[in-house]
Each structure stands twice: as structure tokens, then as C-alpha cells.
Amino acid sequence: MTLALTIEERAARARAELRIGAAAALTSGARAALIGAAEALAPERLEDMRRLGASLDLAITARRAETLKARAYDGDIARIILGPEDGAALIRSAADPASDLDAPLKGPFRTRREGPADLHRAAIRLTKQAHLLPAALVAELPGGAEQARALAAEHGLSVLDAAELAAAEAEALVVDPVARARVPLAASEAGRVHVFRPRDGSEEHYAVEIGDPPRDAPVLARLHSACFTGDVIGSLKCDCGPQLRAALARMAQEGAGVLLYLNQEGRGIGLANKMRAYSLQDQGFDTVEANHRIGFEDDERDFRIGATILRRLGFSAVRLLTNNPRKVGMMEQSGLTVAERVPLIVGENPLNAAYLRTKAAKSGHLM
């Protein structure tokens, strides 16, 4: 029946459930596990997982494992073995870098090396997509998938197949136009805003069109990731606000252009995790080191969504306003022609100079 939820819809529901501290079930063939977000799962639910007789692991990324000096036998992730005495406080401390300098001698942690790690890997992907700390409790069920389905039916839990999640993630790149309207802007009175909604239920993205750019020529375009601190409240820690305003001014000067405002705050980790990274920067870590200590990669954004939106607007070639070669590469990999990279070097000040140097040295930005 069409009333049944698709894998994309069930994944969206599971992400929401993880954010409110609920558990979900993951299956892989005959195997299954209950999972919960390390930062949100209530202690009572943790004890419920233990009572099921399941082996309990804390799945973290290899980046976070490096900070904790825990062995990542699975390459990209580590499975920390939790004992019966390991409660919510230890789990939160292992997942959250906020107390790392206060308690630098965490552990030692025993990590699992035997058995498959696909359920753990899928659980971490879901926490990342939910903009939570990339750490998940994984309780492998002795009764496998049959037990998971019974628990789901009894307690109303979401059940996801780990292998199907990759297909669900692809739906984030499929967007549909929702609404558009004329919006006179300070930069240009000839402005229109288009709203696009991903089919996976994630955040909407916006296209700001200046003038009436022809569809048969490369359009001056900017892929701008949402930055609440820089764009809205005028933070001096980054150059995002000045880049946003300079890009719109350049498009107004040329009479046409498209600025994509992509909801990928904090290089794709979300505002809460971005604030965690800022706190670590106050302790002396640079922006890349801070992301790694939390458990993220340097940059978690997927710019292919920008290419998708530009194609939906009718464009096939761009003059891309960016200092980031990674954006150029993703546009070209997505079938969009980048006719020119237009530099956008603005916004340096004494408070973000070190940040900009890190972007150049470690992230390859052309400053």
C-alpha cells in the first residue's frame, strides 16, 4: 500500500527520534541492533537496552577515537566496549569533547575488533544527519532481526535496514521547488527567492536570483552555506557575512546571478556542533582540529545539492564565486560546467586572520 512509509521517510523519522532521545532499530540480514544517540539517550533507555541481554558498544568516528587514544580497528570508526558499570556520564564524556581538557586521561578504552561493523557505521551516519554528536550506542540483539521487529511492534520503534540507508541518503540530492516570490533586496530590487525541499525530509535550501540571468550562458553563481553567526549576528570569527554581501553586490553590479543559500551550517555539522567547535577553538585548537576532536571530518558538506538546484533552475554552466576548489570539483563531477572560478576574497579582520590561514593551509582554499 502507498500508506506504508518508504525507506527515506523511515530514515527521516528515525533521525527525529534520535534527536529526542528515543531508540531505533537497525537490521543487517539476520542481525539487528537497537541504537540511540550518545548525547540524547535517556539513562532509563540505556538500562532497557542492557536488560535485553545485548552486547553494548559506543560507536564513534576514527577522528574522535584518535583524541581518546582508542583503537579504531574498523578504519573509519571505533567500537568502544561498554561494561555494566559504564553509565550515561561516561558515555557522554567519551562522546563530547567539552570536558577533554578537564579530564584528559579518559579511558583506557577497550575497542571491539571482531565481527562486522555495518550497524555501528550506519548508526553514526544517522547521528551525523541529525546534527548530533557523531556517537551512537549500539546494542546488538541476541535474537537478531526477528527480535528487533518484535520490539518495534511492541514499542513503536522505527526499523531500518542498514544497507538501504545509502539509497535513502541519495534522496537528499533530489529536491523539488516549493515556492518562489519576488523579494526586493538591499543589493538589488530585482530579486527573487526560490525554496527547494529535499525529498528525504531534511532542511530546505534557497536560491536567490538576481535579475533575469540567461539560461544559455554561464551564470554568475555562489554556493553559500548557511552561517547564522556570520550572516545574521555579524560574527567576526569568519568571513561568511562579508562573502554573502559581496557576492550579492557583485551579482547586482553585473545585473544577474544566482546565490544558493544551502542549509549546511558549520561545514555541515549543524549549529550546536559548530558552537562546540568554537568552544574548542577558544582552548587553542584551529577549526580543523576542533572538528576532528568532536568526531567530524574537516568538511561534511555535500555541494552536489547546489548542482541539483542550479539544474532545476535551468542552468548548465556557471561562473563560480568561490575560493574553494572543492566546490569547483563537485560542480564538475555533478555534470555542471564551471566556465570560470571568480575569487571572493573579502572580510579578513584581526579576529579571523588565523581562521583564514587555516582554511588556506589545511582546507586548500585559494586565499
N, C-alpha and C positions, 0 to 999 in steps of 0.2 A: 504493500500500500504506500501511496505517496505521503501518508501521515507519518511514516517511520522516518526518524532522523538520519541524515546522511553522515558519513564519517567526518565531514567538515563541520557539520552542526554539532555532532557529539564532541568533537575536539574543542570547539568554542565553549560549549557548556562545561567541559572538564577544566578548561583554563579558569573560567569564572569560579568554579567550585574550589579549585586550589587557592585562589585569592582569598576566599572567605574562610579558609581553614578546614575545608572538607577533604575527604579522601576520594580517590577514584581507583578504578581497576584497569590494569593493563594486561593483555594476553599476548602470547607468542607461541603459536601452536598449542601444545597441551599445557604449557607453562603459564603461570599468571602471578601477578603481584598486586597488592594494594599500595598506592603511592600517596604521599602528601608533601606539601611544600614545607621545607625545614623552617622557614620563618613564620609560617602561619598555622601549622597543625597544632591543635589544642593538646595539652598533656593527656587529657582523658582519651582522646582518639589514639594517641601513641600507645597507651596501655591496652586499648582494644586490639590494636594490631598485634601486640605481644601475646595476648591471650589466644590468638588464633594458632599459636604454635609455629609461626613463621620465623624464618631467619631474617633479621632486621639489619639493613645497611643504610648508611648515609652516602648517597651518590653525590659527588662533587666533580667539578671540572679539573683537568690536569693543572690549569692555572692556579686554582685555589689550593690544590694538593701540593704544589711547589712551595707555597707560603707556609703550609702546615708541616712540611717535610714528611708528607705521606706518599708512599709508593703508588704511582699510577700505572698498575700493571696492564690496564686496558688501553694505554696510549693517550687517548683524549679525555678519559675520565678515571676517577678512582672510586673504589667501593670500600668505605670505611666500615669495618665490622663493629656493630654496637652490641655491648653486653647488657645483661638485665639491669645493671646498676647505672647505665648511661641514660640520663633523663633529658628533659627538654632544655635545661640550661646548658648542658654540654653540647647538645646538638646545635643550639643557636650560636654558641661561641665558636664552634667549628665552621659554621656556615657564614657568619657575619664578621667582617674584619674590624668592626668598630672597637673591639677590645684587644686587638692583636698586640698593641704596644703595652697595654696594661698587663697582659698575661702572655708574654712572648713564648713561654715554654709549654704550649699546649701539647697534649699527647703524652707519650708516643702513641701513634695510631696504628692499629693493625688493618691492613687492607687486603681484600679478597683477590686472589689471583686465579682461582679455578672457576669453571663454569662460564656460561655466556653472560654478556653484559648489556644485551639489547634492551631489556626492560629498564635498566638503570639509565641508559643513554636517552631513551625516549622520555623518561620522567624529567630529566634535566632539560630537554628541549621544551617540554611543556612549561616548566617554571620560567625559562627564558622568555617564551612567548607571552607569558602572563606578567612580565616585567617584575618578577620576584627575584630574590637572590637565587642564583643558579645552583641550588642544592635541594635534593629531594630524599625523603625517607622512602625506602623500598622494602616492603615485606613480602618476600616470595612465599606463596601459599603452598602448603604441602599437598593440598587437594587439586592444585593446578587450575586450569581454565574452568572446569566444572564447578569447583568451589567458588571461583570468582563470580560466575554467573548466578550462583545461588545467593551469595552475599549481596550482589547488585539487586536482585529481585526482592530480597528481604528488606534492604535498607535504602533502596532508591539510588544506588551509586551509578555513575557513568562507567561504561565498559568500552575500552578502545583496544584495537589491535595495533601493536607497535609497528608492524610492517606497513599498515595502512596510513600511518601518520604522515609519511612522506608525501602521499597523494594529497592529504589534507593541506599540507604546507604549501603545495603548489597553487592552491586556490587563493592564497594571499596575493598572488600576482594577477589574478583575474578580477578586474574592477568594473563596476557599472556606474554610469552617470546617474546622479540622484537629482540634482537641481543646479540651476545656473541663474545668475541675475547680474544686471549692471550695477557696479559699485564705483562711484567716483572716488578717486584716491588722491591723497596729497601729492603723490608723484605724478599722477595723470588722471584727469577726469574721465578719460576713455578707458575705463577698467571694467572687466567682467570677472566674476568668480564662479568657477565650476567646482562642484563637490562630487567626489567619486568614492564609492563604498566597496571595499573588498568583499568577495563572496564568502570568505572564511570568518566573517564577523568581527574582524579586527578594526582598528581605528580608521576613520575616513581620512582621505587626503584631498588637497585643494589645488586647483590650478588657477592662477591669477593671470588673465590675458590682458595685455596692454595693446590698445589699438586693434587693428584687424590684420594680423600677420598673414601673408600669403602661404598657402599650404604647399605650393610647388617650389619653394625656396628654403634654404636653411634658416630656421628661426632662431633668434637670439633667446637662449633659454638658460634658466638657473634651476638646479635641483637643490632646494634649501631644506635642510632638516629642521624640524621644529625645535626652538630653543626658548623656553619660557623665560629663563633668566636673562639671556641676551636680547631677545626680540621684544619682550614685554616690559621687564622691570629695569632694563638698562645695565645689566651686569658688565663690569669691566674685566672679568676673568677670561673672556673670549672675544672673538671678532665677529660673532654671528649677527648681532644687531646692525653694525655698520655694513656688513656684507649684504644683508637683506635690503637695506635702504639704498645702498649704492647700485645694486642690481636693478631695482625698480626705477631708479633715476636714469640709469643707462638705457633701459628699455623706453622710458618716456622720451629721452633725448633722440633716440633713433625712430620713435614713432610706433614701435611694435615690439612685442616679445611675450614670452610666457615664463612665469615663475611658478614652479611647483613647490608647494609647501607640504612636505611629507612628514607625517606624524611618526618620526623616528628619533624622539628626544634622547639626548645624551649618547649619540652614536648608536642608537638602537637599544639602549638598556633601560630606558624609562626614567622619569624624573626622580623617583625615590632613589634608585641606584646611582643616578648622577649626583645626587646630594651626598650619598655615601662616598663616592669618588672624590667630591670636593673636600669632604672632611679628611680623607686620606692625603689629599694634596696639602692641606694645612699642616700635616705631620711631616711634610718634606718629600713626598713621592710625586713624580710627574704624572701627567694624565694617563700615559700608557701603563706605568707601574701601578697606578691606582686601580685601573680597570682589571689588571691581572690579579691583584690581591683580592678583589671581590669575586673573581672567577670568570670574568669575561675576556674575550679577545680584544685586541686594540680597537676594532670597529665591527660592530654587529649589524650594521645597516645592510639592506639589500636595495641597491639603486635600480634594479630591474623594474621595480614598480613604477619608477619615473618614466622608463621607456614605454611601458604599457600605456600609461596615461597620455603621453605625447602621441602615440599611435592612435589612441581613441579620439584625440582631438584633430587627427588628420595630418600630422607631421611625420616625415620620414627622415629629415636631416636637421641638424642643429648646429648653431654656433654656441658652444657651451661655456657659460661664465663659471669658471672654477679654477682652483689651484690644485685640485686633487686628481692625479692621473687615474686613480681607481674608478672615479665616476666616468671618465672617458672610456676606460676599458669595458665597464659594464654596459654602457650605452652601445658600444660597438658589438659586444657579444650578444646583445639583445636585438641586433639587426638594424639599429639606428645609425645613420651616417653622422659622424662628428666632423663637420667640414672645417671647424676651427676651434681651438681652445682659447677663450678670451680670459686673460688674467683678471683677478679680482682681489687686489692687494690693498686692503683698507683696514682701519680700525686698530692699529697697534698702539698700545699705551704702556706705561711702566708696569702696570699690574698684570698684563697678559704677555709681555715680551718672552718670558721663559716658556709659556704655553705654546706660543707660535714657533719658537725654536724647536720644541719637542715635536710639533707637527711636521716640521721640515726634516728633522734628523731621524725620527722613528716611524713616521707615517708616510713619508715620501712626498709631502706637499711641496709645491714649487713656489717658494716664497721670495 
